[in-house]
């Protein structure tokens, strides 16, 4: 039991990294299946198109799916077209803040497609097919070697022995692909480390307060969902009973549209007022009065560099 609790605590503490790891492993597995089962290079003039489709199109689909499954994306978009009518903040502040959130969502969405590209390049099947029909590769490898070299080049994906016959002056297509794959991995890791360092360096709160913020966000989400289910259950039960029993409904307090709107904005930490979410701010700011979005709530600099695990408010 203690071992299970320890494992669960570890998963909770490192849920972001574990989530990225699971997505990467699933993407790598799918790529291996595609390479082994689905992909069959035609070894003719259609090599470039066929190889490019398998290399790029799945990555683009995974990129779109990354947007679709991210709850922050939908929290950002829901009601944004009517934000000008109901929000007292400046349109410029709202749009710049939304852009920063969109960049964070994009950073998460590119994990799967970049994994696909890296694994595909390391396995080399897609690139080899695409490059064997490329005019640029033909000009480099088959310079002054006649049309027969061009014909043999497009057949390399179907017969690896042809690569040795054509040229020994350049890296093989598989070696080129793997080299590009490793360079891509280095670039991804460097960019991720740089972004993480900048995020922590520009954080508006200290390390321990950041940990507290994360704990608070997780607990608030859990309690909110539990209370929302309980409240919805009671309201639906009252309405169903009134319908079947033909009785007048008893008074039932539920948040107004304005109350829901006030707590639905994406929150950025305000150094002047120590709130940890829009719900926290709503409760502490004279509930029922007009809550104006302060500078901290729409400050793109603060919002952009808050630790992503906290800024996402646990996806809720």
Residue pairs with C-beta under 8 A, 6 or more apart in sequence:
11 18
12 218
15 309
16 308
16 309
20 111
23 111
23 112
23 115
24 111
24 112
24 115
27 62
27 112
27 115
27 116
27 119
28 115
28 119
30 58
30 116
31 58
31 116
31 119
31 120
31 123
32 119
32 123
34 54
34 58
35 120
35 123
35 125
35 126
39 54
39 125
39 126
39 129
41 47
41 50
41 51
41 125
41 128
41 129
41 132
41 157
41 158
42 50
43 129
43 132
43 154
43 155
43 156
43 157
43 158
44 133
44 154
45 133
45 154
46 133
47 129
47 130
47 132
47 133
47 154
47 157
48 130
48 133
48 134
50 129
50 130
51 126
51 127
51 128
51 129
51 130
51 131
51 132
51 133
52 130
54 120
54 126
54 129
55 117
55 120
55 126
55 127
55 130
58 113
58 116
59 113
59 114
59 116
59 117
60 113
62 112
62 113
62 116
63 109
63 110
63 112
63 113
65 112
66 108
66 109
66 110
66 111
66 112
66 113
67 73
67 105
67 106
67 109
70 105
70 108
70 109
70 315
71 312
71 315
71 316
72 101
72 104
72 105
72 266
72 312
72 315
73 102
73 105
75 264
75 266
76 98
76 101
76 102
76 105
76 266
78 264
79 86
79 261
79 264
80 98
83 94
84 91
84 94
86 261
87 94
87 265
87 293
88 290
88 292
88 293
89 292
89 293
89 297
89 298
90 298
93 298
93 299
93 300
94 298
96 298
96 300
97 266
97 268
97 297
97 298
97 299
97 300
97 303
99 300
100 300
100 303
100 304
101 266
101 303
101 311
103 304
104 304
104 308
104 311
104 312
107 195
107 308
108 308
114 184
114 188
117 181
117 184
118 181
118 184
118 185
118 188
119 181
120 126
120 127
120 181
121 127
121 177
121 178
121 180
121 181
121 184
122 177
122 178
122 181
122 182
123 177
124 173
124 174
124 177
124 178
124 181
125 157
126 177
127 173
127 176
127 177
127 180
128 156
128 157
128 173
128 174
128 177
129 157
131 137
131 173
131 176
131 177
132 153
132 154
132 155
132 156
132 157
132 173
133 153
133 154
137 153
137 173
138 149
138 150
138 153
140 170
141 149
141 153
141 166
141 167
141 170
142 149
142 150
142 153
142 166
142 167
145 166
149 166
152 162
152 165
152 166
153 162
153 166
155 162
156 162
156 163
156 166
156 173
160 174
163 172
163 173
163 174
171 179
198 305
199 305
199 306
199 307
199 308
200 307
201 305
202 301
202 305
203 210
203 305
203 306
203 307
204 269
204 271
204 302
204 305
204 306
205 213
205 269
210 307
210 310
213 269
213 276
213 310
214 307
214 309
214 310
216 276
216 277
216 280
217 276
217 277
217 310
217 313
217 314
218 314
220 276
220 277
220 279
220 280
220 313
220 316
221 313
221 314
221 315
221 316
224 279
224 316
225 316
231 254
234 252
235 252
235 254
238 249
238 250
238 252
239 249
241 247
242 248
242 249
259 282
262 278
262 282
262 291
263 277
263 278
263 279
263 282
264 278
265 278
265 293
265 297
266 278
266 303
266 311
266 313
267 275
267 276
267 277
267 278
267 281
267 297
267 313
268 296
268 297
268 298
268 299
268 302
268 303
268 306
268 311
269 275
269 276
269 296
269 302
269 306
270 294
270 295
270 296
270 297
270 299
270 302
271 296
271 302
272 294
272 296
273 281
273 284
273 294
273 296
275 281
275 284
277 313
278 297
281 291
281 297
282 291
285 291
296 302
303 311
